[in-house]
């Protein structure tokens, strides 16, 4: 059972309201299935399958190229941490008056 529509007051012009109604109508039309013909639906499904295969291959390719970059960045961060530890050790030694 559908609820009765309540009048909504807005501060938009008639032109804006017409534009919104037109956009909503176009959106609703786009949501409806294009065809109930099984052959056409099969073609659309095959086209979507091909597109998904292409996008999946693209993602796998990107992952392969990003993985070495991730490893380089990880090693660089590890190197920076080691250097920071060494610098901190030197600073602490100098503050304590120890000779290097």
N, CA, C and O atoms as CSV, one atom per row, in Angstrom:
chain,resi,resn,atom,element,x,y,z
A,1,UNK,N,N,0.846,-1.168,0.000
A,1,UNK,CA,C,0.000,0.000,0.000
A,1,UNK,C,C,0.892,1.232,0.000
A,1,UNK,O,O,1.815,1.348,0.806
A,2,UNK,N,N,0.611,2.125,-0.891
A,2,UNK,CA,C,1.419,3.329,-1.041
A,2,UNK,C,C,0.869,4.430,-0.148
A,2,UNK,O,O,-0.342,4.624,-0.044
A,3,UNK,N,N,1.792,5.153,0.498
A,3,UNK,CA,C,1.388,6.250,1.362
A,3,UNK,C,C,0.974,7.439,0.508
A,3,UNK,O,O,1.530,7.649,-0.570
A,4,UNK,N,N,0.006,8.216,0.974
A,4,UNK,CA,C,-0.378,9.395,0.197
A,4,UNK,C,C,0.768,10.398,0.176
A,4,UNK,O,O,1.469,10.589,1.170
A,5,UNK,N,N,0.938,11.028,-0.969
A,5,UNK,CA,C,2.014,12.000,-1.106
A,5,UNK,C,C,1.619,13.309,-0.447
A,5,UNK,O,O,0.534,13.844,-0.678
A,6,UNK,N,N,2.509,13.801,0.364
A,6,UNK,CA,C,2.268,15.066,1.043
A,6,UNK,C,C,2.830,16.193,0.188
A,6,UNK,O,O,3.880,16.029,-0.432
A,7,UNK,N,N,2.166,17.307,0.146
A,7,UNK,CA,C,2.719,18.417,-0.632
A,7,UNK,C,C,4.007,18.914,0.022
A,7,UNK,O,O,4.060,19.158,1.227
A,8,UNK,N,N,5.026,19.056,-0.791
A,8,UNK,CA,C,6.318,19.520,-0.300
A,8,UNK,C,C,6.518,20.933,-0.820
A,8,UNK,O,O,6.424,21.195,-2.019
A,9,UNK,N,N,6.794,21.823,0.099
A,9,UNK,CA,C,7.031,23.198,-0.319
A,9,UNK,C,C,8.531,23.406,-0.457
A,9,UNK,O,O,9.308,23.096,0.446
A,10,UNK,N,N,8.909,23.930,-1.588
A,10,UNK,CA,C,10.319,24.203,-1.841
A,10,UNK,C,C,10.440,25.604,-2.417
A,10,UNK,O,O,9.466,26.201,-2.875
A,11,UNK,N,N,11.626,26.091,-2.381
A,11,UNK,CA,C,11.881,27.426,-2.908
A,11,UNK,C,C,12.603,27.334,-4.244
A,11,UNK,O,O,13.604,28.019,-4.455
A,12,UNK,N,N,12.107,26.496,-5.147
A,12,UNK,CA,C,12.712,26.409,-6.471
A,12,UNK,C,C,11.705,26.901,-7.498
A,12,UNK,O,O,10.492,26.838,-7.299
A,13,UNK,N,N,12.236,27.381,-8.574
A,13,UNK,CA,C,11.373,27.926,-9.617
A,13,UNK,C,C,10.724,26.786,-10.406
A,13,UNK,O,O,11.114,25.624,-10.291
A,14,UNK,N,N,9.731,27.149,-11.203
A,14,UNK,CA,C,9.052,26.140,-12.026
A,14,UNK,C,C,10.016,25.522,-13.029
A,14,UNK,O,O,9.925,24.328,-13.318
A,15,UNK,N,N,10.939,26.317,-13.565
A,15,UNK,CA,C,11.920,25.780,-14.512
A,15,UNK,C,C,12.818,24.744,-13.841
A,15,UNK,O,O,13.098,23.689,-14.411
A,16,UNK,N,N,13.264,25.055,-12.626
A,16,UNK,CA,C,14.103,24.098,-11.888
A,16,UNK,C,C,13.325,22.833,-11.569
A,16,UNK,O,O,13.855,21.726,-11.669
A,17,UNK,N,N,12.064,23.000,-11.184
A,17,UNK,CA,C,11.230,21.834,-10.879
A,17,UNK,C,C,11.049,20.972,-12.128
A,17,UNK,O,O,11.123,19.746,-12.052
A,18,UNK,N,N,10.814,21.604,-13.263
A,18,UNK,CA,C,10.659,20.859,-14.517
A,18,UNK,C,C,11.943,20.130,-14.890
A,18,UNK,O,O,11.903,18.988,-15.348
A,19,UNK,N,N,13.087,20.794,-14.691
A,19,UNK,CA,C,14.370,20.147,-14.969
A,19,UNK,C,C,14.573,18.924,-14.082
A,19,UNK,O,O,15.012,17.871,-14.544
A,20,UNK,N,N,14.245,19.081,-12.796
A,20,UNK,CA,C,14.387,17.949,-11.865
A,20,UNK,C,C,13.461,16.807,-12.249
A,20,UNK,O,O,13.873,15.647,-12.239
A,21,UNK,N,N,12.226,17.118,-12.586
A,21,UNK,CA,C,11.283,16.070,-12.981
A,21,UNK,C,C,11.752,15.371,-14.249
A,21,UNK,O,O,11.608,14.155,-14.377
A,22,UNK,N,N,12.311,16.129,-15.187
A,22,UNK,CA,C,12.822,15.533,-16.416
A,22,UNK,C,C,14.007,14.618,-16.109
A,22,UNK,O,O,14.086,13.511,-16.642
A,23,UNK,N,N,14.938,15.075,-15.246
A,23,UNK,CA,C,16.090,14.249,-14.886
A,23,UNK,C,C,15.647,12.974,-14.177
A,23,UNK,O,O,16.184,11.897,-14.437
A,24,UNK,N,N,14.667,13.096,-13.281
A,24,UNK,CA,C,14.185,11.901,-12.569
A,24,UNK,C,C,13.516,10.943,-13.543
A,24,UNK,O,O,13.688,9.729,-13.432
A,25,UNK,N,N,12.751,11.475,-14.502
A,25,UNK,CA,C,12.124,10.620,-15.505
A,25,UNK,C,C,13.146,9.902,-16.355
A,25,UNK,O,O,12.990,8.714,-16.637
A,26,UNK,N,N,14.200,10.609,-16.775
A,26,UNK,CA,C,15.264,9.987,-17.560
A,26,UNK,C,C,15.981,8.918,-16.750
A,26,UNK,O,O,16.328,7.860,-17.274
A,27,UNK,N,N,16.201,9.198,-15.470
A,27,UNK,CA,C,16.860,8.219,-14.604
A,27,UNK,C,C,16.011,6.957,-14.475
A,27,UNK,O,O,16.533,5.845,-14.552
A,28,UNK,N,N,14.716,7.128,-14.280
A,28,UNK,CA,C,13.829,5.972,-14.148
A,28,UNK,C,C,13.776,5.183,-15.447
A,28,UNK,O,O,13.704,3.955,-15.419
A,29,UNK,N,N,13.811,5.869,-16.588
A,29,UNK,CA,C,13.825,5.170,-17.872
A,29,UNK,C,C,15.116,4.369,-18.020
A,29,UNK,O,O,15.099,3.251,-18.534
A,30,UNK,N,N,16.217,4.930,-17.576
A,30,UNK,CA,C,17.502,4.245,-17.681
A,30,UNK,C,C,17.546,3.013,-16.789
A,30,UNK,O,O,18.294,2.076,-17.070
A,31,UNK,N,N,16.758,2.999,-15.717
A,31,UNK,CA,C,16.748,1.874,-14.792
A,31,UNK,C,C,15.931,0.696,-15.319
A,31,UNK,O,O,16.120,-0.436,-14.873
A,32,UNK,N,N,15.042,0.947,-16.248
A,32,UNK,CA,C,14.207,-0.126,-16.802
A,32,UNK,C,C,15.040,-0.995,-17.721
A,32,UNK,O,O,15.924,-0.491,-18.415
A,33,UNK,N,N,14.774,-2.303,-17.740
A,33,UNK,CA,C,15.522,-3.167,-18.642
A,33,UNK,C,C,15.288,-2.755,-20.097
A,33,UNK,O,O,14.171,-2.427,-20.497
A,34,UNK,N,N,16.362,-2.782,-20.867
A,34,UNK,CA,C,16.279,-2.337,-22.257
A,34,UNK,C,C,15.423,-3.275,-23.096
A,34,UNK,O,O,14.688,-2.832,-23.978
A,35,UNK,N,N,15.518,-4.552,-22.822
A,35,UNK,CA,C,14.786,-5.511,-23.639
A,35,UNK,C,C,14.576,-6.788,-22.843
A,35,UNK,O,O,15.395,-7.161,-22.004
A,36,UNK,N,N,13.476,-7.439,-23.119
A,36,UNK,CA,C,13.239,-8.726,-22.470
A,36,UNK,C,C,13.524,-9.859,-23.430
A,36,UNK,O,O,13.225,-11.017,-23.139
A,37,UNK,N,N,14.102,-9.530,-24.577
A,37,UNK,CA,C,14.474,-10.520,-25.567
A,37,UNK,C,C,15.668,-11.314,-25.050
A,37,UNK,O,O,16.703,-10.725,-24.737
A,38,UNK,N,N,15.548,-12.641,-24.953
A,38,UNK,CA,C,16.649,-13.443,-24.401
A,38,UNK,C,C,17.951,-13.318,-25.190
A,38,UNK,O,O,19.035,-13.357,-24.610
A,39,UNK,N,N,17.848,-13.168,-26.498
A,39,UNK,CA,C,19.064,-13.055,-27.307
A,39,UNK,C,C,19.787,-11.742,-26.982
A,39,UNK,O,O,21.008,-11.727,-26.824
A,40,UNK,N,N,19.038,-10.652,-26.885
A,40,UNK,CA,C,19.628,-9.355,-26.566
A,40,UNK,C,C,20.211,-9.370,-25.166
A,40,UNK,O,O,21.302,-8.848,-24.938
A,41,UNK,N,N,19.492,-9.963,-24.233
A,41,UNK,CA,C,19.999,-10.039,-22.858
A,41,UNK,C,C,21.278,-10.864,-22.808
A,41,UNK,O,O,22.204,-10.526,-22.071
A,42,UNK,N,N,21.340,-11.945,-23.588
A,42,UNK,CA,C,22.538,-12.791,-23.622
A,42,UNK,C,C,23.727,-12.003,-24.167
A,42,UNK,O,O,24.846,-12.115,-23.665
A,43,UNK,N,N,23.465,-11.200,-25.206
A,43,UNK,CA,C,24.533,-10.380,-25.777
A,43,UNK,C,C,25.038,-9.364,-24.752
A,43,UNK,O,O,26.241,-9.133,-24.639
A,44,UNK,N,N,24.112,-8.763,-24.010
A,44,UNK,CA,C,24.505,-7.799,-22.980
A,44,UNK,C,C,25.323,-8.476,-21.887
A,44,UNK,O,O,26.308,-7.917,-21.405
A,45,UNK,N,N,24.914,-9.676,-21.500
A,45,UNK,CA,C,25.652,-10.426,-20.476
A,45,UNK,C,C,27.045,-10.774,-20.980
A,45,UNK,O,O,28.019,-10.645,-20.239
A,46,UNK,N,N,27.152,-11.212,-22.233
A,46,UNK,CA,C,28.460,-11.532,-22.802
A,46,UNK,C,C,29.348,-10.294,-22.873
A,46,UNK,O,O,30.548,-10.362,-22.611
A,47,UNK,N,N,28.746,-9.168,-23.230
A,47,UNK,CA,C,29.503,-7.922,-23.298
A,47,UNK,C,C,30.008,-7.531,-21.907
A,47,UNK,O,O,31.154,-7.105,-21.759
A,48,UNK,N,N,29.149,-7.675,-20.884
A,48,UNK,CA,C,29.566,-7.371,-19.513
A,48,UNK,C,C,30.659,-8.328,-19.047
A,48,UNK,O,O,31.591,-7.922,-18.353
A,49,UNK,N,N,30.543,-9.591,-19.427
A,49,UNK,CA,C,31.552,-10.579,-19.055
A,49,UNK,C,C,32.902,-10.211,-19.674
A,49,UNK,O,O,33.934,-10.280,-19.007
A,50,UNK,N,N,32.891,-9.823,-20.947
A,50,UNK,CA,C,34.130,-9.419,-21.601
A,50,UNK,C,C,34.731,-8.190,-20.931
A,50,UNK,O,O,35.945,-8.103,-20.750
A,51,UNK,N,N,33.880,-7.249,-20.569
A,51,UNK,CA,C,34.358,-6.031,-19.912
A,51,UNK,C,C,34.957,-6.354,-18.539
A,51,UNK,O,O,35.997,-5.812,-18.165
A,52,UNK,N,N,34.297,-7.236,-17.798
A,52,UNK,CA,C,34.813,-7.634,-16.481
A,52,UNK,C,C,36.143,-8.368,-16.621
A,52,UNK,O,O,37.043,-8.184,-15.801
A,53,UNK,N,N,36.272,-9.199,-17.653
A,53,UNK,CA,C,37.534,-9.901,-17.890
A,53,UNK,C,C,38.648,-8.904,-18.171
A,53,UNK,O,O,39.755,-9.032,-17.649
A,54,UNK,N,N,38.348,-7.912,-18.998
A,54,UNK,CA,C,39.327,-6.872,-19.319
A,54,UNK,C,C,39.742,-6.112,-18.060
A,54,UNK,O,O,40.931,-5.898,-17.823
A,55,UNK,N,N,38.758,-5.704,-17.254
A,55,UNK,CA,C,39.069,-4.942,-16.043
A,55,UNK,C,C,39.843,-5.784,-15.035
A,55,UNK,O,O,40.730,-5.274,-14.350
A,56,UNK,N,N,39.513,-7.066,-14.941
A,56,UNK,CA,C,40.235,-7.961,-14.033
A,56,UNK,C,C,41.689,-8.092,-14.463
A,56,UNK,O,O,42.597,-8.031,-13.635
A,57,UNK,N,N,41.905,-8.272,-15.759
A,57,UNK,CA,C,43.283,-8.370,-16.264
A,57,UNK,C,C,44.048,-7.075,-16.016
A,57,UNK,O,O,45.239,-7.101,-15.706
A,58,UNK,N,N,43.371,-5.961,-16.151
A,58,UNK,CA,C,44.007,-4.676,-15.902
A,58,UNK,C,C,44.410,-4.558,-14.429
A,58,UNK,O,O,45.502,-4.082,-14.123
A,59,UNK,N,N,43.539,-4.988,-13.524
A,59,UNK,CA,C,43.854,-4.939,-12.089
A,59,UNK,C,C,45.033,-5.845,-11.752
A,59,UNK,O,O,45.907,-5.466,-10.972
A,60,UNK,N,N,45.060,-7.032,-12.333
A,60,UNK,CA,C,46.163,-7.964,-12.079
A,60,UNK,C,C,47.469,-7.368,-12.582
A,60,UNK,O,O,48.503,-7.476,-11.922
A,61,UNK,N,N,47.420,-6.740,-13.752
A,61,UNK,CA,C,48.615,-6.115,-14.305
A,61,UNK,C,C,49.098,-4.978,-13.408
A,61,UNK,O,O,50.298,-4.836,-13.174
A,62,UNK,N,N,48.171,-4.175,-12.910
A,62,UNK,CA,C,48.544,-3.091,-12.003
A,62,UNK,C,C,49.153,-3.638,-10.717
A,62,UNK,O,O,50.120,-3.083,-10.196
A,63,UNK,N,N,48.587,-4.717,-10.215
A,63,UNK,CA,C,49.122,-5.302,-8.982
A,63,UNK,C,C,50.549,-5.781,-9.196
A,63,UNK,O,O,51.409,-5.597,-8.334
A,64,UNK,N,N,50.799,-6.398,-10.353
A,64,UNK,CA,C,52.150,-6.883,-10.648
A,64,UNK,C,C,53.160,-5.736,-10.704
A,64,UNK,O,O,54.304,-5.888,-10.276
A,65,UNK,N,N,52.733,-4.598,-11.230
A,65,UNK,CA,C,53.672,-3.486,-11.327
A,65,UNK,C,C,53.791,-2.717,-10.018
A,65,UNK,O,O,54.815,-2.080,-9.774
A,66,UNK,N,N,52.771,-2.761,-9.176
A,66,UNK,CA,C,52.810,-2.036,-7.911
A,66,UNK,C,C,53.567,-2.824,-6.840
A,66,UNK,O,O,54.163,-2.233,-5.940
A,67,UNK,N,N,53.545,-4.135,-6.935
A,67,UNK,CA,C,54.198,-4.967,-5.921
A,67,UNK,C,C,55.686,-4.642,-5.763
A,67,UNK,O,O,56.138,-4.476,-4.631
A,68,UNK,N,N,56.475,-4.544,-6.852
A,68,UNK,CA,C,57.889,-4.164,-6.680
A,68,UNK,C,C,58.058,-2.755,-6.102
A,68,UNK,O,O,58.966,-2.504,-5.309
A,69,UNK,N,N,57.185,-1.853,-6.504
A,69,UNK,CA,C,57.245,-0.490,-5.953
A,69,UNK,C,C,57.004,-0.519,-4.444
A,69,UNK,O,O,57.686,0.176,-3.690
A,70,UNK,N,N,56.048,-1.311,-4.012
A,70,UNK,CA,C,55.767,-1.446,-2.585
A,70,UNK,C,C,56.987,-1.980,-1.848
A,70,UNK,O,O,57.312,-1.516,-0.755
A,71,UNK,N,N,57.661,-2.956,-2.448
A,71,UNK,CA,C,58.842,-3.539,-1.811
A,71,UNK,C,C,59.961,-2.501,-1.696
A,71,UNK,O,O,60.632,-2.437,-0.666
A,72,UNK,N,N,60.170,-1.693,-2.730
A,72,UNK,CA,C,61.198,-0.650,-2.701
A,72,UNK,C,C,60.879,0.371,-1.607
A,72,UNK,O,O,61.765,0.782,-0.859
A,73,UNK,N,N,59.632,0.769,-1.519
A,73,UNK,CA,C,59.238,1.743,-0.494
A,73,UNK,C,C,59.415,1.156,0.899
A,73,UNK,O,O,59.894,1.838,1.805
A,74,UNK,N,N,59.032,-0.106,1.076
A,74,UNK,CA,C,59.188,-0.762,2.375
A,74,UNK,C,C,60.656,-0.811,2.785
A,74,UNK,O,O,60.990,-0.512,3.931
A,75,UNK,N,N,61.535,-1.187,1.854
A,75,UNK,CA,C,62.961,-1.254,2.162
A,75,UNK,C,C,63.542,0.131,2.455
A,75,UNK,O,O,64.414,0.273,3.312
A,76,UNK,N,N,63.061,1.137,1.750
A,76,UNK,CA,C,63.521,2.503,1.992
A,76,UNK,C,C,63.120,2.963,3.396
A,76,UNK,O,O,63.918,3.590,4.094
A,77,UNK,N,N,61.908,2.660,3.805
A,77,UNK,CA,C,61.454,3.018,5.154
A,77,UNK,C,C,62.289,2.288,6.203
A,77,UNK,O,O,62.676,2.874,7.215
A,78,UNK,N,N,62.563,1.011,5.958
A,78,UNK,CA,C,63.378,0.233,6.897
A,78,UNK,C,C,64.783,0.830,7.007
A,78,UNK,O,O,65.330,0.932,8.105
A,79,UNK,N,N,65.366,1.223,5.871
A,79,UNK,CA,C,66.697,1.852,5.870
A,79,UNK,C,C,66.684,3.167,6.648
A,79,UNK,O,O,67.602,3.448,7.418
A,80,UNK,N,N,65.643,3.964,6.445
A,80,UNK,CA,C,65.534,5.242,7.170
A,80,UNK,C,C,65.447,5.010,8.668
A,80,UNK,O,O,66.052,5.753,9.442
A,81,UNK,N,N,64.712,4.002,9.088
A,81,UNK,CA,C,64.597,3.709,10.518
A,81,UNK,C,C,65.941,3.298,11.102
A,81,UNK,O,O,66.285,3.704,12.212
A,82,UNK,N,N,66.697,2.502,10.370
A,82,UNK,CA,C,68.024,2.084,10.841
A,82,UNK,C,C,68.950,3.291,10.947
A,82,UNK,O,O,69.677,3.442,11.930
A,83,UNK,N,N,68.918,4.154,9.922
A,83,UNK,CA,C,69.758,5.357,9.964
A,83,UNK,C,C,69.352,6.263,11.116
A,83,UNK,O,O,70.217,6.829,11.784
A,84,UNK,N,N,68.072,6.411,11.360
A,84,UNK,CA,C,67.612,7.235,12.484
A,84,UNK,C,C,68.092,6.668,13.813
A,84,UNK,O,O,68.470,7.430,14.703
A,85,UNK,N,N,68.087,5.345,13.965
A,85,UNK,CA,C,68.585,4.726,15.190
A,85,UNK,C,C,70.071,5.034,15.373
A,85,UNK,O,O,70.518,5.349,16.476
A,86,UNK,N,N,70.822,4.940,14.291
A,86,UNK,CA,C,72.258,5.222,14.374
A,86,UNK,C,C,72.507,6.683,14.739
A,86,UNK,O,O,73.364,6.992,15.567
A,87,UNK,N,N,71.744,7.578,14.107
A,87,UNK,CA,C,71.898,9.010,14.412
A,87,UNK,C,C,71.546,9.278,15.871
A,87,UNK,O,O,72.245,10.029,16.551
A,88,UNK,N,N,70.470,8.670,16.353
A,88,UNK,CA,C,70.071,8.854,17.750
A,88,UNK,C,C,71.143,8.317,18.706
A,88,UNK,O,O,71.411,8.915,19.748
A,89,UNK,N,N,71.740,7.209,18.347
A,89,UNK,CA,C,72.813,6.646,19.176
A,89,UNK,C,C,73.997,7.612,19.245
A,89,UNK,O,O,74.560,7.824,20.319
A,90,UNK,N,N,74.374,8.196,18.112
A,90,UNK,CA,C,75.483,9.160,18.071
A,90,UNK,C,C,75.151,10.386,18.917
A,90,UNK,O,O,75.989,10.871,19.677
A,91,UNK,N,N,73.907,10.888,18.777
A,91,UNK,CA,C,73.498,12.070,19.536
A,91,UNK,C,C,73.535,11.781,21.032
A,91,UNK,O,O,74.024,12.603,21.808
A,92,UNK,N,N,73.027,10.633,21.442
A,92,UNK,CA,C,73.048,10.261,22.860
A,92,UNK,C,C,74.478,10.136,23.366
A,92,UNK,O,O,74.771,10.540,24.491
A,93,UNK,N,N,75.376,9.580,22.546
A,93,UNK,CA,C,76.786,9.445,22.949
A,93,UNK,C,C,77.439,10.794,23.133
A,93,UNK,O,O,78.191,11.010,24.084
A,94,UNK,N,N,77.144,11.711,22.208
A,94,UNK,CA,C,77.728,13.051,22.322
A,94,UNK,C,C,77.206,13.784,23.537
A,94,UNK,O,O,77.963,14.482,24.211
A,95,UNK,N,N,75.914,13.636,23.832
A,95,UNK,CA,C,75.341,14.294,25.010
A,95,UNK,C,C,75.926,13.715,26.307
A,95,UNK,O,O,76.086,14.428,27.297
A,96,UNK,N,N,76.236,12.436,26.288
A,96,UNK,CA,C,76.792,11.798,27.486
A,96,UNK,C,C,78.275,12.097,27.627
A,96,UNK,O,O,78.884,11.756,28.641
A,97,UNK,N,N,78.856,12.726,26.626
A,97,UNK,CA,C,80.278,13.076,26.691
A,97,UNK,C,C,81.192,11.950,26.294
A,97,UNK,O,O,82.398,12.017,26.534
A,98,UNK,N,N,80.650,10.925,25.697
A,98,UNK,CA,C,81.472,9.791,25.270
A,98,UNK,C,C,82.131,10.151,23.931
A,98,UNK,O,O,81.600,10.936,23.144
A,99,UNK,N,N,83.293,9.556,23.704
A,99,UNK,CA,C,83.966,9.790,22.434
A,99,UNK,C,C,83.478,8.783,21.402
A,99,UNK,O,O,83.101,7.655,21.720
A,100,UNK,N,N,83.501,9.229,20.179
A,100,UNK,CA,C,83.068,8.336,19.105
A,100,UNK,C,C,84.230,7.467,18.761
A,100,UNK,O,O,84.125,6.618,17.876
